[in-house]
Amino acid sequence: MLFRILSFLVGLAVLSSCPETQAATSASKYPAIPATDAYRVPNPAVFYAAKGEENCGPGCSEWIVVEGRLDVGSAQRLRTFLKKQPSSRKIIYFNVSGGLLDESFSIGRLLRGRGMIARVGRTSIKGCEADTSNCAGLIKSGRELEATVLKNPGECSSACLFAILGARFREVEPDAVLRIHAGRVILLNKYPEGSKAQTDAVAASKAIDGKLIKSYLTEMGVPTSFYGEIEKVPYDSPRRLTPEEIVKFGFDTRKGR
């Protein structure tokens, strides 16, 4: 499956900074893995400003796009990018299949602070249709790009879901692809495979992550039962949310939906 390996949540793996857990005290006995290696994400996130006459709905002709996966530093890059955008540009489209948990929290809080409207959808840049090799250069240019919001649904899965939930206003269509699965812990210390130390470290990290996720959901006014639903789904068998669940868990805050 496309999302089995590439879409993931990352646990708080640096347990040596958590003295309240037994795993924390033993972590220093094992060699550390460079965080840059452990947290490397394929297809890192890119951001760009798009425009197109009423392409994003009635009266809407400009929007922000987030594509790729939420890698280390993506929240700070988005913050820097948004500072260069007019405050009137409120709509942000996600087409993101996963990434790092802490980055998604930071992005969610950034969206909340700016009063942005989060959507899920695919954007086609003018000039990329015939020559996709030209797309990267256009995006890196930093210019506002002529584009179209496509009718086929976009995706926001795994860690991306927490970023979306941070926005005060969320307008996710029922056919959007939103996939959930239990998180995967990446430990920054090399424990012997199958050892008690490794098992304890993973359990401690999962417990910390669970508390952080539920705290974040509460902060954003989202029922913590969403975390319980996530934990029911095996990491390697993601499940797509139904249109009813998209509304139930607050991904569409429009009245009458």
N, C-alpha and C positions, 0 to 999 in steps of 0.2 A: 504494500500500500504506500501511496505517495507520502503520507504524513507520518508513517511509523517511525522513521529515523530522524527526519529533518525538523519535526515539530516537537518542542519540548519545553518543560519548565525546569529551572535549575534551583536546587535547594541551597540552603545556607550551609555550604560545605566547610567553611573555615571554622571548624569546631573548637580549635584551640583558643578562640576568643570567647567561648561560652563556658566559664568555669562551673556553672551549675550542673553540667552534665558529666557523667563518668567518662563518656567518650572524649570529652574535651581534654581531660587530664592525660589521656593516653595518646592523643594525636601527635604530640611532639616526638614520640618514639619512632615515628614512621616518616620516611622521606616525603617532602612536599613536592607537588606537581605545580609548575608555573601556572598562575591563574590565566595568563594569556593563552596557554594551550588548552586548559580545561574549559574555558568559556568561549572558545572560538566558535562562531556561528556561521554556517554557510549562507551565502546570499545576504549580506548585511543590509540593513534598512537604508533606503534612500528617500529623500523628501523633495518635492518640487511644487511650485505654484502653477495652477492650470487655469485656463479661461476658455469660454465658449458660450455663445449666446444662449441663455436659458438651458444649458446642457445639464445643469444640476438641479433642475426644477423651475417652476414659474418664478420669474424675477431673479433667478440665480445665474450668474455668468462667471463666477470665479470661485475656486476652491483649492484646498491643500491636499496633496496626495502623499500617503505613506505606503511604501511597497517593500517587500523583502522579508527579513526576519529581524527581530529586535535584539541587536548585538550589544556588546559592551560599548557604552558611550552614546548609544542612540538617543537616549533622553536628552543629554546635553546638546547633541547636534541638533535635535529638533527645537530645543529651547533657543539656541543661537539663530536657527533658521527663522523661527516665528518672530523674533525681535525685529527682523528686517521686513516683516509683512505688515500691511495696514491693519489696524485693529478691527476694521469692518470685515475682514476676511475670516469668517467664523466657521465655515463648513470644512470638515476634514474627512476625507475618504481613506479607509484602511483596506488594503488587500495584502494581508500579512498572515503567514501560516504558522507563526510561533516565535520563540525567542526566549529571552532571559526574564525571569520573574521580577527581579528588582527593577529592571529597566521599564517593565510594563507599569509597575506602581508609580514610578516617577513620571512617566508619560501621562498616566491617568490624572495625577495631581496637577500636572501642567495644563491639561485640557480643562480641568475644573476651574483652575485659577483664571483662565482666559475666557471662560464662558463659551466654549466652542461647542459646535454641533457635530457629533460623530456619526458617520455613516459607514457602510461596508459596500464597496463597489470597485469595479475595474475601470481604469482610465486608459484611453488610447490616445497617444500623442500624435499630432499631425506630423507626417514626415517619417514616422516609424513603421507605418503599415507595410510598405514595400521593402524597406531596408532596416531591419531590426538592429543592425550593427551601429546605426546612427543614434539609437536611443540613449545610450550611456553618455555620449558626448553632449546631447541636448540637455539631459538632466544635470550634468555637471556644470553646464554653462551658468546656472543660477537664474536664467531668464524665466519670465512668465511664459508658459508654453501653450500654444493653441492645442486644444484637446477635446475629447468627447467622453462622457461617462457612458460606458457600454450598458446594454440592456441585460446581458448575461450576468448572473450573480457573482459578486466578489466573495472573498474569504477572509474571515478573522477567526483564527483557531488558537487553542492552547493559551500561551501567555498573552497574546493579543487581546483576548477577551477582557482581561483586567484593565488594559489600557482604555478600551472602549467604555467600560463601566465607570471610568473616572469622569467622563464628560457629563456635565449637568444635563445636557440635552442629547438624546440618542434617538436616531431615526433609522433603525435597521429593518429592512424589508423582510417579509416572511420567507422569501426564497434564498436569502443569503446563506452562505455556507459557514456555519459556526460549529466547530468541532471541539469536544472536550475529552480529556483523559486524565488519569492520575499522573502526578508529577514524577519526574525522574531526578534522583539525587546524584550530583557529581561531587565526589569527595576530593579535596585538595591534598590528601595524604594517601600514600600507597600502603593500604592495609593488605595483609595476606588474604588472598581470595577465600571467602567462606569462613573467615575467622570470626570469633566472637567480637573482637574489636571492630571489625568492619560492620557486622550486623548492628552493634550498639551505635556506631557512628551514624549509620543510615537512619535508624529509628529515631535518634535524637534530632537529626536534621529534619526529618519528616514532621516531627512534633512541633519544632520551631516554625517551620514553614506553615503548618496548619494554623497556628496562632496568628501569624502575620497575615495570612490570607483572610481569615475571618475578621480580623481587626480592620483590614482594608475594606472589605465588603461592608462592614458596619459603617465605617467612615463615609462611604459613598451611598449609603441608604439602600443597599442591596441585601436581600435576605441571605443569611449565612447558610441556609439550606442548599444554596448553589454549590458551595464547597463540598457538601456531602454527596451531591450528585456527581461531581467531578471524580471524587475518590472511588466511586462505584465502577468506573470505567478503566479497564487495564490500559497501561501506558501504550502497549503495542497494538491496541484495538480501538482507536478513537471512534467516538459516536457523534453523529450530527444532531444538533438540537432541532426539535420540531418547531414549526411556526408557533404553536401554543407555548412552548418553553421560551421562545424568544421574547414573548410578551411577559410571561410569568416571572422570569428572572430579570426583567427590567431593561432589556436591550432595545426596546422601543418605548419611549416615554410619551409618545403622542397620545392625546386623549382620543378615546373611541376605538383604540386598537386592541 
